[in-house]
């Protein structure tokens, strides 16, 4: 079984993540069955149990599990990128988690960027094993409350996600795919993911 680590911010990419499990995995595994292979998408949305830990220790535990899961899935990884940059832990949590794995990553980045740096960018060009999917979302008709879940958290976050996208394109120019989707305000969901699913299936 091939385990593929899925990296993204969670809430704004929940529909893509669901589609990977309910559509892409089924189609891919049908194609792989004659070869005795199977793909499984690693998904940390269901969380890490930190109920018995204080906030600092809980943060360290979350980061430890993220990086361990990337190691378990190596060399396979897909990265979903929208407009949100994600949670930036305080203190030296990011640097500490990276150093525990023997790499240097500065604090001030989000958990999602930590995953991408550790799993992909620090390794340079690894063709055919890592793919990036950048979403262009049609937000027409969305309420302010809905937009808040799908747009940058702040101007600083917008600058950081733009810089991260540029860095990804510079290191992996041939592994970046751009897909379009739209938000169905009435249903409260992202729709039109056929192009995304076709790209993932073809790549994997």
C-alpha positions as a Markdown table, in Angstrom:
| # | Residue | x | y | z |
|---|---|---|---|---|
| 1 | Unk | 0.0 | 0.0 | 0.0 |
| 2 | Unk | 1.3 | 3.5 | -0.9 |
| 3 | Unk | 0.5 | 6.1 | 1.7 |
| 4 | Unk | 0.3 | 9.7 | 0.4 |
| 5 | Unk | 0.5 | 12.6 | 2.8 |
| 6 | Unk | -2.0 | 15.3 | 2.2 |
| 7 | Unk | -1.0 | 18.8 | 3.3 |
| 8 | Unk | -3.3 | 21.8 | 3.3 |
| 9 | Unk | -5.1 | 24.1 | 5.6 |
| 10 | Unk | -8.2 | 22.2 | 6.9 |
| 11 | Unk | -11.4 | 24.1 | 6.8 |
| 12 | Unk | -11.2 | 25.7 | 3.4 |
| 13 | Unk | -9.9 | 22.5 | 1.8 |
| 14 | Unk | -12.3 | 20.0 | 3.5 |
| 15 | Unk | -14.3 | 19.3 | 0.3 |
| 16 | Unk | -11.1 | 18.5 | -1.7 |
| 17 | Unk | -9.9 | 16.3 | 1.1 |
| 18 | Unk | -13.3 | 14.5 | 1.2 |
| 19 | Unk | -13.2 | 14.0 | -2.5 |
| 20 | Unk | -9.8 | 12.4 | -2.4 |
| 21 | Unk | -11.2 | 9.7 | -0.1 |
| 22 | Unk | -14.6 | 9.3 | -1.7 |
| 23 | Unk | -13.8 | 9.7 | -5.4 |
| 24 | Unk | -10.1 | 9.8 | -6.2 |
| 25 | Unk | -8.9 | 6.9 | -4.0 |
| 26 | Unk | -11.7 | 4.6 | -5.4 |
| 27 | Unk | -10.8 | 5.4 | -9.0 |
| 28 | Unk | -7.1 | 5.1 | -8.5 |
| 29 | Unk | -7.3 | 1.8 | -6.6 |
| 30 | Unk | -9.4 | 0.3 | -9.4 |
| 31 | Unk | -6.6 | 1.1 | -11.8 |
| 32 | Unk | -4.0 | -0.3 | -9.4 |
| 33 | Unk | -5.8 | -3.5 | -8.5 |
| 34 | Unk | -4.4 | -5.6 | -11.4 |
| 35 | Unk | -0.9 | -4.7 | -10.2 |
| 36 | Unk | -1.5 | -5.6 | -6.5 |
| 37 | Unk | -1.1 | -2.0 | -5.4 |
| 38 | Unk | -3.3 | 0.4 | -3.4 |
| 39 | Unk | -3.2 | 4.0 | -2.4 |
| 40 | Unk | -4.2 | 5.5 | 0.9 |
| 41 | Unk | -4.4 | 9.3 | 1.6 |
| 42 | Unk | -3.1 | 10.2 | 5.0 |
| 43 | Unk | -5.4 | 12.7 | 6.6 |
| 44 | Unk | -4.8 | 14.4 | 10.0 |
| 45 | Unk | -8.1 | 16.2 | 10.1 |
| 46 | Unk | -9.3 | 13.8 | 12.7 |
| 47 | Unk | -6.8 | 15.2 | 15.0 |
| 48 | Unk | -4.3 | 14.3 | 17.7 |
| 49 | Unk | -5.5 | 13.7 | 21.2 |
| 50 | Unk | -4.1 | 16.6 | 23.3 |
| 51 | Unk | -6.9 | 16.7 | 25.9 |
| 52 | Unk | -4.5 | 15.8 | 28.7 |
| 53 | Unk | -1.8 | 18.2 | 27.6 |
| 54 | Unk | -1.3 | 21.9 | 28.3 |
| 55 | Unk | -1.3 | 24.2 | 25.3 |
| 56 | Unk | 2.5 | 24.3 | 24.7 |
| 57 | Unk | 2.9 | 20.6 | 25.1 |
| 58 | Unk | -0.2 | 20.0 | 23.0 |
| 59 | Unk | 1.3 | 22.2 | 20.2 |
| 60 | Unk | 4.5 | 20.2 | 20.3 |
| 61 | Unk | 2.6 | 16.9 | 20.1 |
| 62 | Unk | 0.6 | 18.1 | 17.1 |
| 63 | Unk | 3.8 | 19.1 | 15.2 |
| 64 | Unk | 5.5 | 15.9 | 16.1 |
| 65 | Unk | 2.6 | 13.8 | 14.8 |
| 66 | Unk | 2.5 | 15.9 | 11.5 |
| 67 | Unk | 6.2 | 15.3 | 10.8 |
| 68 | Unk | 6.1 | 11.7 | 11.8 |
| 69 | Unk | 3.2 | 11.1 | 9.4 |
| 70 | Unk | 5.2 | 12.8 | 6.6 |
| 71 | Unk | 8.1 | 10.4 | 7.3 |
| 72 | Unk | 5.7 | 7.4 | 7.2 |
| 73 | Unk | 4.3 | 8.5 | 3.8 |
| 74 | Unk | 7.7 | 9.3 | 2.2 |
| 75 | Unk | 8.3 | 9.9 | -0.6 |
| 76 | Unk | 4.6 | 10.5 | -1.6 |
| 77 | Unk | 2.9 | 13.8 | -0.9 |
| 78 | Unk | 0.3 | 16.1 | -2.4 |
| 79 | Unk | -0.2 | 19.7 | -1.3 |
| 80 | Unk | -3.5 | 21.6 | -1.7 |
| 81 | Unk | -3.1 | 25.4 | -1.7 |
| 82 | Unk | -5.9 | 28.0 | -1.6 |
| 83 | Unk | -5.8 | 31.5 | -0.1 |
| 84 | Unk | -5.4 | 30.7 | 3.5 |
| 85 | Unk | -2.0 | 30.4 | 5.1 |
| 86 | Unk | -3.0 | 28.6 | 8.3 |
| 87 | Unk | -2.2 | 28.5 | 12.0 |
| 88 | Unk | 1.1 | 30.1 | 13.1 |
| 89 | Unk | 2.1 | 28.7 | 16.5 |
| 90 | Unk | 3.7 | 31.0 | 19.0 |
| 91 | Unk | 7.1 | 30.7 | 20.7 |
| 92 | Unk | 9.7 | 28.4 | 19.3 |
| 93 | Unk | 7.4 | 25.5 | 18.5 |
| 94 | Unk | 8.1 | 25.3 | 14.7 |
| 95 | Unk | 11.9 | 25.6 | 15.1 |
| 96 | Unk | 11.9 | 23.0 | 17.9 |
| 97 | Unk | 9.9 | 20.5 | 15.9 |
| 98 | Unk | 12.1 | 21.0 | 12.9 |
| 99 | Unk | 15.3 | 20.7 | 14.9 |
| 100 | Unk | 14.0 | 17.4 | 16.4 |
| 101 | Unk | 14.0 | 16.1 | 12.9 |
| 102 | Unk | 17.5 | 17.5 | 12.1 |
| 103 | Unk | 16.4 | 20.4 | 9.9 |
| 104 | Unk | 16.4 | 24.1 | 10.2 |
| 105 | Unk | 13.1 | 25.9 | 9.8 |
| 106 | Unk | 12.5 | 29.3 | 11.4 |
| 107 | Unk | 9.6 | 30.2 | 13.6 |
| 108 | Unk | 6.9 | 32.5 | 12.2 |
| 109 | Unk | 5.7 | 30.1 | 9.6 |
| 110 | Unk | 2.4 | 28.2 | 9.8 |
| 111 | Unk | 2.0 | 24.5 | 10.5 |
| 112 | Unk | 1.0 | 24.0 | 6.9 |
| 113 | Unk | 4.2 | 25.6 | 5.7 |
| 114 | Unk | 6.2 | 23.5 | 8.1 |
| 115 | Unk | 4.7 | 20.4 | 6.5 |
| 116 | Unk | 5.5 | 21.6 | 3.0 |
| 117 | Unk | 9.0 | 22.7 | 3.9 |
| 118 | Unk | 9.8 | 19.5 | 5.7 |
| 119 | Unk | 8.1 | 17.1 | 3.3 |
| 120 | Unk | 9.0 | 18.8 | 0.0 |
| 121 | Unk | 10.9 | 22.0 | -0.3 |
| 122 | Unk | 14.0 | 21.1 | 1.8 |
| 123 | Unk | 14.5 | 18.0 | -0.5 |
| 124 | Unk | 14.8 | 20.0 | -3.7 |
| 125 | Unk | 13.5 | 18.5 | -6.9 |
| 126 | Unk | 11.8 | 15.1 | -6.4 |
| 127 | Unk | 10.0 | 14.5 | -9.7 |
| 128 | Unk | 7.0 | 12.2 | -9.8 |
| 129 | Unk | 6.6 | 11.9 | -6.0 |
| 130 | Unk | 5.2 | 15.2 | -4.9 |
| 131 | Unk | 2.5 | 17.3 | -6.6 |
| 132 | Unk | 1.0 | 20.7 | -5.8 |
| 133 | Unk | -2.6 | 21.8 | -6.6 |
| 134 | Unk | -3.3 | 25.5 | -6.5 |
| 135 | Unk | -7.0 | 26.4 | -6.3 |
| 136 | Unk | -8.6 | 29.4 | -8.0 |
| 137 | Unk | -12.0 | 29.7 | -6.3 |
| 138 | Unk | -15.0 | 31.6 | -7.7 |
| 139 | Unk | -16.4 | 33.3 | -4.7 |
| 140 | Unk | -19.3 | 35.1 | -6.3 |
| 141 | Unk | -22.4 | 35.1 | -4.1 |
| 142 | Unk | -20.6 | 34.3 | -0.9 |
| 143 | Unk | -21.6 | 36.0 | 2.3 |
| 144 | Unk | -18.9 | 37.8 | 4.4 |
| 145 | Unk | -19.1 | 35.0 | 6.9 |
| 146 | Unk | -18.4 | 32.4 | 4.2 |
| 147 | Unk | -15.7 | 34.5 | 2.6 |
| 148 | Unk | -13.9 | 34.6 | 5.9 |
| 149 | Unk | -13.3 | 30.9 | 5.8 |
| 150 | Unk | -11.8 | 31.0 | 2.2 |
| 151 | Unk | -9.7 | 34.1 | 2.1 |
| 152 | Unk | -6.5 | 35.2 | 3.8 |
| 153 | Unk | -6.6 | 35.5 | 7.5 |
| 154 | Unk | -4.8 | 38.9 | 7.4 |
| 155 | Unk | -2.6 | 41.0 | 5.1 |
| 156 | Unk | 0.4 | 39.3 | 6.7 |
| 157 | Unk | -1.0 | 35.9 | 6.0 |
| 158 | Unk | -1.7 | 36.9 | 2.4 |
| 159 | Unk | 1.9 | 37.9 | 1.9 |
| 160 | Unk | 3.1 | 34.7 | 3.4 |
| 161 | Unk | 0.9 | 32.5 | 1.3 |
| 162 | Unk | 1.9 | 34.4 | -1.9 |
| 163 | Unk | 5.6 | 34.0 | -1.0 |
| 164 | Unk | 5.0 | 30.3 | -0.3 |
| 165 | Unk | 3.3 | 29.8 | -3.7 |
| 166 | Unk | 6.2 | 31.5 | -5.4 |
| 167 | Unk | 8.7 | 29.4 | -3.6 |
| 168 | Unk | 6.9 | 26.2 | -4.6 |
| 169 | Unk | 6.7 | 27.3 | -8.2 |
| 170 | Unk | 10.5 | 28.1 | -8.2 |
| 171 | Unk | 11.5 | 24.7 | -6.8 |
| 172 | Unk | 8.8 | 22.4 | -8.4 |
| 173 | Unk | 7.8 | 24.2 | -11.6 |
| 174 | Unk | 6.7 | 21.0 | -13.3 |
| 175 | Unk | 4.7 | 19.6 | -10.4 |
| 176 | Unk | 2.3 | 22.5 | -9.9 |
| 177 | Unk | -1.3 | 22.2 | -11.2 |
| 178 | Unk | -3.9 | 25.0 | -11.1 |
| 179 | Unk | -7.6 | 24.1 | -10.9 |
| 180 | Unk | -10.8 | 26.1 | -10.8 |
| 181 | Unk | -13.7 | 25.5 | -8.5 |
| 182 | Unk | -16.6 | 27.5 | -7.2 |
| 183 | Unk | -18.4 | 28.0 | -3.9 |
| 184 | Unk | -22.1 | 27.1 | -3.9 |
| 185 | Unk | -23.3 | 29.6 | -1.4 |
| 186 | Unk | -26.7 | 28.0 | -1.1 |
| 187 | Unk | -25.3 | 24.5 | -0.3 |
| 188 | Unk | -22.3 | 25.9 | 1.6 |
| 189 | Unk | -19.8 | 23.8 | -0.3 |
| 190 | Unk | -17.0 | 23.9 | -2.9 |
| 191 | Unk | -18.2 | 22.3 | -6.2 |
| 192 | Unk | -16.8 | 21.8 | -9.6 |
| 193 | Unk | -13.9 | 19.6 | -8.5 |
| 194 | Unk | -13.9 | 17.4 | -11.5 |
| 195 | Unk | -10.7 | 19.0 | -12.9 |
| 196 | Unk | -9.0 | 18.7 | -9.6 |
| 197 | Unk | -9.9 | 15.0 | -9.3 |
| 198 | Unk | -8.8 | 14.3 | -12.9 |
| 199 | Unk | -5.4 | 15.9 | -12.3 |
| 200 | Unk | -4.8 | 13.9 | -9.0 |
| 201 | Unk | -5.8 | 10.7 | -10.7 |
| 202 | Unk | -3.6 | 11.3 | -13.7 |
| 203 | Unk | -0.6 | 12.3 | -11.5 |
| 204 | Unk | -0.8 | 9.4 | -9.1 |
